[in-house]
Amino acid sequence: MLRWEYALLVRRREASGPSEWRLSYTWYSPDGTRQDVSALGDTAISHLNRAGDRGWELVSTEEDVNNLEGTTEVHRYYLKRPIPNADPNL
């Protein structure tokens, strides 16, 4: 039986001034750790391509605008990949 592990890439865009935006990317690993990966790319596509190179497949996306002023956007990219040599008895 094929088993999967899941991860999450979160793109956050927040207002940092009257006409300035701060963009950040956070990677949530299957083991629950969280890592700021913003320095590794400046677009969601670059982050998704890097994840794809490591065997991750995009399975779903979600977008939120968190307040009425529209000063924060959150994009979530849900990914999965097969677990190599997974114990079929688990």
C-alpha positions as CSV (number, residue, x, y, z in Angstrom):
1,M,0.0,0.0,0.0
2,L,1.3,3.4,-0.9
3,R,1.6,5.9,1.9
4,W,1.9,9.7,1.7
5,E,3.5,12.5,3.7
6,Y,2.2,16.0,3.6
7,A,3.7,19.5,3.8
8,L,2.5,23.0,3.5
9,L,4.0,26.1,1.9
10,V,2.5,29.4,3.1
11,R,2.9,32.7,1.2
12,R,2.1,35.8,3.3
13,R,1.8,39.3,1.9
14,E,1.5,42.0,4.5
15,A,1.4,45.8,4.3
16,S,4.6,47.3,5.7
17,G,3.8,50.9,4.8
18,P,1.4,53.1,2.9
19,S,2.3,51.5,-0.5
20,E,4.9,48.8,0.5
21,W,4.4,45.1,0.9
22,R,6.4,42.5,2.8
23,L,6.4,39.0,1.3
24,S,7.3,35.9,3.2
25,Y,7.3,32.2,2.7
26,T,7.1,29.5,5.4
27,W,7.6,25.7,4.9
28,Y,5.8,23.4,7.3
29,S,7.5,19.9,7.1
30,P,5.8,16.6,7.7
31,D,7.5,16.3,11.1
32,G,5.8,19.6,12.2
33,T,8.8,21.8,12.0
34,R,8.5,25.3,10.5
35,Q,11.1,27.1,8.4
36,D,11.3,30.6,6.9
37,V,12.3,29.9,3.3
38,S,11.8,33.5,2.1
39,A,15.4,33.9,1.2
40,L,15.3,30.9,-1.2
41,G,13.0,32.6,-3.8
42,D,10.8,35.6,-4.4
43,T,7.8,33.9,-6.1
44,A,5.5,31.0,-5.2
45,I,6.5,29.3,-8.5
46,S,10.1,29.2,-7.5
47,H,9.3,27.6,-4.2
48,L,6.9,25.1,-5.8
49,N,9.4,24.2,-8.4
50,R,12.1,23.6,-5.7
51,A,9.6,21.4,-3.8
52,G,8.8,19.5,-7.0
53,D,12.5,18.8,-7.5
54,R,12.4,17.1,-4.1
55,G,9.4,14.9,-5.1
56,W,6.5,17.0,-3.7
57,E,3.3,17.3,-5.7
58,L,0.9,20.2,-5.3
59,V,-2.6,18.9,-4.4
60,S,-4.6,21.9,-3.2
61,T,-4.4,25.7,-2.7
62,E,-6.3,28.1,-0.5
63,E,-6.3,31.9,-0.3
64,D,-7.4,34.3,2.4
65,V,-7.7,38.1,2.8
66,N,-7.6,38.4,6.5
67,N,-9.2,41.8,7.1
68,L,-11.5,44.4,5.6
69,E,-8.7,46.7,4.6
70,G,-7.0,43.9,2.5
71,T,-3.7,44.5,4.2
72,T,-2.8,40.8,4.6
73,E,-3.1,38.0,2.1
74,V,-2.3,34.4,2.9
75,H,-1.9,31.7,0.2
76,R,-1.5,28.1,1.3
77,Y,-0.1,25.4,-1.0
78,Y,-0.7,21.8,0.2
79,L,1.7,19.2,-1.1
80,K,2.2,15.5,-0.8
81,R,4.8,12.9,-1.8
82,P,5.1,9.1,-1.3
83,I,6.9,7.9,1.8
84,P,9.8,5.8,0.5
85,N,10.0,2.3,2.0
86,A,7.0,2.8,4.2
87,D,6.1,0.0,6.5
88,P,2.8,-1.5,5.1
89,N,1.8,-2.7,8.5
90,L,1.3,0.8,9.9
